Amino acid sequence: MAQGEAVTAYLDSLTPTARERVELIRARVHDAAPGLGETISYGILAFTLDGRTVCYTAGYARHASIYPLPDASEDPELAARMAPYVSGRGTLKFPHAAELPLDLVDEVVAAHLTRLRDG
């Protein structure tokens, strides 16, 4: 299966609410970095830049997630904004019952892009 077909199949497998939220995250990721690639990795949607993974997003019955957490050790404001959504050691979990913090999604993607470009 081609990557585009795999991405479409993944999105089609989500519940309507999960798909809507993943599509919102997906649009913000692409707005932040036009031209990113998409693939399915670890069974979820991954965004790539020059063959390297920027971040992942996934939809579930009760939430949508972004992986991994960006390093916010030098950005206490970003760390504080992420704190209510941190789940486990590397996940941001956005419950469907709450508003999706798209401005935070923008900041997380920007942090990941900075890491890739500076690394």
Sine and cosine of phi, psi and omega as CSV:
sin_phi,cos_phi,sin_psi,cos_psi,sin_omega,cos_omega
0.00,0.00,0.74,-0.68,0.04,-1.00
-0.92,0.39,0.42,-0.91,-0.05,-1.00
-0.85,0.53,-0.68,0.74,0.02,-1.00
-0.87,0.49,-0.64,0.77,0.04,-1.00
-0.93,0.38,-0.60,0.80,0.02,-1.00
-0.91,0.41,-0.65,0.76,0.04,-1.00
-0.90,0.44,-0.71,0.70,0.02,-1.00
-0.88,0.48,-0.68,0.73,0.02,-1.00
-0.89,0.46,-0.66,0.75,0.04,-1.00
-0.88,0.48,-0.77,0.64,-0.02,-1.00
-0.87,0.49,-0.64,0.77,0.02,-1.00
-0.91,0.41,-0.40,0.92,-0.02,-1.00
-0.98,0.19,-0.22,0.98,-0.07,-1.00
-0.99,0.14,0.42,-0.91,0.14,-0.99
-0.90,0.43,0.36,-0.93,0.00,-1.00
-0.82,0.57,-0.68,0.74,0.00,-1.00
-0.92,0.39,-0.72,0.70,0.01,-1.00
-0.88,0.47,-0.68,0.74,0.01,-1.00
-0.89,0.46,-0.69,0.72,0.00,-1.00
-0.85,0.53,-0.70,0.71,-0.04,-1.00
-0.95,0.32,-0.64,0.77,0.07,-1.00
-0.90,0.44,-0.64,0.77,0.03,-1.00
-0.90,0.44,-0.61,0.79,0.06,-1.00
-0.90,0.43,-0.70,0.71,0.05,-1.00
-0.89,0.46,-0.71,0.70,-0.01,-1.00
-0.84,0.55,-0.70,0.71,0.00,-1.00
-0.89,0.45,-0.66,0.75,0.01,-1.00
-0.91,0.41,-0.63,0.77,0.03,-1.00
-0.88,0.48,-0.72,0.69,-0.01,-1.00
-0.94,0.35,-0.53,0.85,0.08,-1.00
-0.91,0.42,-0.61,0.79,-0.02,-1.00
-0.94,0.35,-0.52,0.86,-0.06,-1.00
-0.53,-0.85,0.98,0.18,0.02,-1.00
-0.82,0.57,0.62,-0.78,0.04,-1.00
1.00,-0.07,0.02,1.00,0.06,-1.00
-0.89,0.45,0.52,-0.85,0.11,-0.99
-1.00,0.06,0.27,-0.96,0.08,-1.00
-0.76,-0.65,0.58,-0.82,0.06,-1.00
-0.45,-0.89,0.18,-0.98,0.14,-0.99
-0.97,-0.25,0.83,-0.56,0.00,-1.00
-0.67,-0.74,0.69,-0.72,-0.07,-1.00
0.84,0.55,0.43,0.90,0.04,-1.00
0.98,0.19,0.15,0.99,0.00,-1.00
-0.73,-0.69,0.14,-0.99,-0.06,-1.00
-0.97,0.23,0.81,-0.58,0.03,-1.00
-0.88,-0.48,0.60,-0.80,0.06,-1.00
-0.95,-0.31,0.71,-0.70,-0.09,-1.00
-0.81,-0.59,0.46,-0.89,0.06,-1.00
-0.67,-0.74,0.88,-0.48,-0.01,-1.00
0.79,0.61,0.65,0.76,0.05,-1.00
0.99,0.17,0.00,1.00,0.02,-1.00
-0.93,-0.36,0.59,-0.81,-0.02,-1.00
-0.97,0.24,0.78,-0.63,0.08,-1.00
-0.99,0.11,-0.83,0.56,0.02,-1.00
-0.22,-0.98,0.08,-1.00,0.01,-1.00
-0.82,-0.57,0.41,-0.91,0.19,-0.98
-0.65,-0.76,0.47,-0.88,-0.01,-1.00
-0.50,-0.87,0.45,-0.89,0.05,-1.00
-0.89,-0.45,0.63,-0.78,-0.01,-1.00
-0.73,-0.68,0.03,-1.00,-0.06,-1.00
-0.86,0.51,-0.63,0.78,-0.10,-0.99
-0.91,-0.42,-0.10,0.99,-0.05,-1.00
-0.35,-0.94,0.23,-0.97,0.21,-0.98
-0.90,-0.44,0.48,-0.88,-0.06,-1.00
-0.74,-0.68,0.39,-0.92,0.19,-0.98
-0.82,-0.57,0.65,-0.76,0.00,-1.00
-0.74,-0.67,0.41,-0.91,-0.43,0.90
-0.98,0.19,0.06,-1.00,0.13,-0.99
-0.93,0.37,0.69,-0.73,0.12,-0.99
-0.96,0.28,0.40,-0.92,0.07,-1.00
-0.95,0.32,0.91,-0.42,0.01,-1.00
-0.91,-0.41,0.38,0.92,-0.05,-1.00
-0.89,0.46,-0.44,0.90,0.02,-1.00
-0.96,-0.28,0.19,0.98,0.01,-1.00
-0.69,-0.72,0.98,0.18,-0.06,-1.00
-0.88,0.48,-0.47,0.88,0.04,-1.00
-0.91,0.40,-0.71,0.71,0.05,-1.00
-0.90,0.44,-0.67,0.74,0.02,-1.00
-0.85,0.52,-0.68,0.74,0.00,-1.00
-0.92,0.39,-0.61,0.79,0.01,-1.00
-0.93,0.35,-0.54,0.84,0.01,-1.00
-0.98,0.21,-0.48,0.88,-0.17,-0.99
-0.75,0.66,-0.69,0.72,-0.03,-1.00
-0.91,0.41,-0.28,0.96,-0.09,-1.00
-0.95,-0.31,-0.09,1.00,-0.05,-1.00
-0.94,0.35,0.74,-0.67,0.04,-1.00
-0.71,-0.70,0.85,-0.53,-0.04,-1.00
0.95,0.31,-0.42,-0.91,-0.08,-1.00
-1.00,-0.05,-0.21,0.98,-0.09,-1.00
-0.48,-0.88,0.38,0.92,-0.12,-0.99
-0.82,-0.57,0.65,-0.76,0.24,-0.97
-0.97,-0.25,0.85,-0.52,-0.07,-1.00
-0.91,-0.40,0.84,-0.54,-0.02,-1.00
-0.93,-0.37,0.98,-0.22,-0.02,-1.00
-0.87,0.49,0.63,-0.78,0.03,-1.00
-0.89,0.46,-0.45,0.90,-0.05,-1.00
-0.96,0.27,-0.16,0.99,-0.01,-1.00
-0.89,-0.45,0.33,-0.94,0.05,-1.00
-0.89,0.45,0.65,-0.76,0.03,-1.00
-0.98,0.21,0.86,-0.51,-0.05,-1.00
-0.99,0.17,0.98,0.19,-0.10,-0.99
-0.90,0.44,-0.50,0.87,0.06,-1.00
-0.91,0.41,-0.58,0.82,0.07,-1.00
-0.93,0.36,-0.63,0.78,0.08,-1.00
-0.84,0.55,-0.70,0.71,0.03,-1.00
-0.84,0.54,-0.71,0.70,-0.03,-1.00
-0.91,0.41,-0.64,0.77,0.01,-1.00
-0.90,0.43,-0.71,0.70,0.02,-1.00
-0.89,0.45,-0.68,0.73,0.03,-1.00
-0.86,0.51,-0.66,0.75,0.02,-1.00
-0.90,0.44,-0.66,0.75,0.04,-1.00
-0.91,0.41,-0.65,0.76,0.02,-1.00
-0.90,0.43,-0.65,0.76,0.05,-1.00
-0.87,0.49,-0.70,0.71,0.01,-1.00
-0.85,0.53,-0.71,0.71,-0.03,-1.00
-0.93,0.37,-0.65,0.76,-0.05,-1.00
-0.96,0.27,-0.52,0.85,0.00,-1.00
-1.00,0.03,-0.36,0.93,-0.09,-1.00
-0.99,0.14,0.00,0.00,0.00,0.00
